[in-house]
């Protein structure tokens, strides 16, 4: 386990606490290599991690996760546990764009077609099953991801 921000990084760089024996070493290496928050996120995505904007519940399990692909490119990730819609460029305040049935992080800019389609679906769907069917109908492929970790929030 380690505490972020790491030594030498300003507190505005990142904050959080990670205690996952399966990934903590890889995450720490990504933090140490990153020159900005954007490069940290890119490094984590390149390493196969998925990102989210979870609900307020500390220590909640991530639930089931589906990686959303647009052709060969990873476009985002969807979980079937409470959370909100987010993207890598900005994060809305907690509670905005939130659903009890799922959380979604889009790895494209908010002015992209991917984000626009995801936002429309996220606001109109009543379940994560409906959201997944909607994404497939739009031509995205979904790959279920199995994690070995437990989320701990700062």
PLY file of the C-alpha trace (Angstrom):
ply
format ascii 1.0
element vertex 154
property float x
property float y
property float z
element edge 153
property int vertex1
property int vertex2
end_header
0.00 0.00 0.00
1.13 3.56 -0.60
-0.29 7.02 -0.26
-0.52 9.45 -3.16
0.58 12.09 -3.86
4.05 10.60 -3.94
7.04 12.47 -2.63
8.01 15.29 -4.98
4.55 15.73 -6.49
2.31 18.65 -5.53
-0.89 17.69 -3.70
-2.99 18.88 -6.64
-1.33 16.29 -8.91
-3.32 13.36 -7.56
-4.59 12.08 -4.28
-5.91 8.77 -3.16
-5.02 5.59 -1.41
-4.36 2.25 -3.05
-4.03 -1.02 -1.16
-4.26 -3.63 -3.88
-1.47 -6.23 -3.83
-2.24 -7.21 -7.44
-1.60 -3.80 -9.00
-0.01 -1.40 -6.51
3.52 -1.81 -7.90
2.40 -1.11 -11.47
0.33 1.90 -10.40
3.23 3.32 -8.36
5.55 2.97 -11.39
2.97 4.79 -13.54
2.73 7.61 -11.00
6.51 7.95 -10.87
6.84 8.05 -14.68
3.97 10.48 -15.25
4.76 14.10 -16.07
1.13 15.22 -15.74
-2.22 13.86 -14.68
-3.08 13.27 -18.36
0.06 11.16 -18.88
-0.74 9.21 -15.70
-4.18 8.32 -17.06
-2.75 7.42 -20.48
-0.10 5.21 -18.87
-2.68 3.40 -16.76
-4.95 2.85 -19.79
-2.02 1.58 -21.86
-1.24 -0.88 -19.05
-4.80 -2.28 -19.29
-6.37 -0.53 -16.30
-9.88 0.91 -16.51
-10.99 4.19 -14.96
-14.25 5.29 -13.35
-16.12 7.89 -11.34
-17.53 5.77 -8.53
-20.35 6.55 -6.14
-19.75 7.88 -2.64
-19.60 4.46 -0.97
-16.10 3.84 0.40
-14.73 0.36 -0.10
-17.48 -0.67 -2.51
-16.63 -3.47 -4.89
-16.27 -2.40 -8.49
-18.88 -4.88 -9.62
-18.81 -6.32 -13.09
-16.92 -4.31 -15.69
-17.12 -4.20 -19.48
-14.41 -2.59 -21.58
-16.05 -0.71 -24.46
-14.23 -0.94 -27.78
-14.70 1.00 -30.98
-12.90 -1.16 -33.51
-9.42 -1.77 -32.08
-9.54 1.25 -29.76
-10.72 1.18 -26.15
-13.45 3.84 -25.89
-14.36 3.45 -22.21
-15.53 1.17 -19.42
-18.92 0.43 -17.87
-19.57 -1.01 -14.39
-22.83 -2.31 -12.96
-22.51 -0.53 -9.62
-23.58 3.01 -8.60
-21.59 5.84 -10.10
-21.61 8.54 -12.69
-20.70 9.34 -16.26
-17.25 10.85 -16.66
-14.52 11.32 -19.22
-10.76 11.80 -19.04
-10.84 15.51 -19.85
-13.03 16.61 -16.93
-14.95 15.24 -13.99
-18.37 16.53 -12.99
-19.24 17.14 -9.36
-20.32 14.07 -7.41
-23.96 13.29 -8.01
-24.19 14.85 -11.48
-24.86 12.41 -14.32
-25.20 9.65 -11.70
-27.05 6.35 -11.92
-27.74 3.73 -9.25
-27.38 0.95 -11.83
-23.96 1.81 -13.21
-20.98 4.03 -13.80
-19.32 4.84 -17.10
-16.03 6.44 -18.04
-15.55 7.50 -21.67
-11.92 7.68 -22.79
-12.67 10.27 -25.50
-13.20 14.04 -25.42
-16.62 15.36 -24.40
-17.16 16.78 -27.91
-16.68 13.34 -29.54
-19.42 11.18 -31.02
-18.51 8.45 -28.53
-19.17 10.73 -25.55
-22.36 12.12 -27.05
-23.76 8.65 -27.72
-22.71 7.40 -24.29
-24.24 10.42 -22.54
-27.56 9.95 -24.34
-27.68 6.25 -23.46
-26.54 6.74 -19.86
-29.29 9.27 -19.22
-32.04 7.24 -20.88
-31.30 3.66 -19.79
-32.89 2.13 -16.70
-30.40 -0.76 -16.19
-26.83 -1.71 -17.02
-28.21 -4.48 -19.26
-30.13 -1.88 -21.27
-26.98 0.29 -21.49
-24.90 -2.64 -22.76
-27.53 -3.55 -25.38
-27.63 0.10 -26.50
-23.86 0.27 -26.91
-23.81 -2.95 -28.95
-26.68 -1.62 -31.09
-24.52 1.46 -31.85
-21.69 -0.79 -33.07
-19.43 -0.95 -30.01
-18.10 -4.25 -28.74
-18.05 -5.06 -25.03
-15.51 -7.30 -23.32
-16.15 -8.31 -19.73
-13.14 -7.70 -17.49
-12.52 -9.72 -14.33
-10.69 -7.88 -11.57
-8.99 -9.27 -8.48
-9.12 -6.06 -6.47
-11.28 -4.16 -4.01
-11.63 -0.39 -4.48
-10.62 1.90 -1.63
-11.33 5.60 -2.08
-9.56 8.56 -0.55
0 1
1 2
2 3
3 4
4 5
5 6
6 7
7 8
8 9
9 10
10 11
11 12
12 13
13 14
14 15
15 16
16 17
17 18
18 19
19 20
20 21
21 22
22 23
23 24
24 25
25 26
26 27
27 28
28 29
29 30
30 31
31 32
32 33
33 34
34 35
35 36
36 37
37 38
38 39
39 40
40 41
41 42
42 43
43 44
44 45
45 46
46 47
47 48
48 49
49 50
50 51
51 52
52 53
53 54
54 55
55 56
56 57
57 58
58 59
59 60
60 61
61 62
62 63
63 64
64 65
65 66
66 67
67 68
68 69
69 70
70 71
71 72
72 73
73 74
74 75
75 76
76 77
77 78
78 79
79 80
80 81
81 82
82 83
83 84
84 85
85 86
86 87
87 88
88 89
89 90
90 91
91 92
92 93
93 94
94 95
95 96
96 97
97 98
98 99
99 100
100 101
101 102
102 103
103 104
104 105
105 106
106 107
107 108
108 109
109 110
110 111
111 112
112 113
113 114
114 115
115 116
116 117
117 118
118 119
119 120
120 121
121 122
122 123
123 124
124 125
125 126
126 127
127 128
128 129
129 130
130 131
131 132
132 133
133 134
134 135
135 136
136 137
137 138
138 139
139 140
140 141
141 142
142 143
143 144
144 145
145 146
146 147
147 148
148 149
149 150
150 151
151 152
152 153
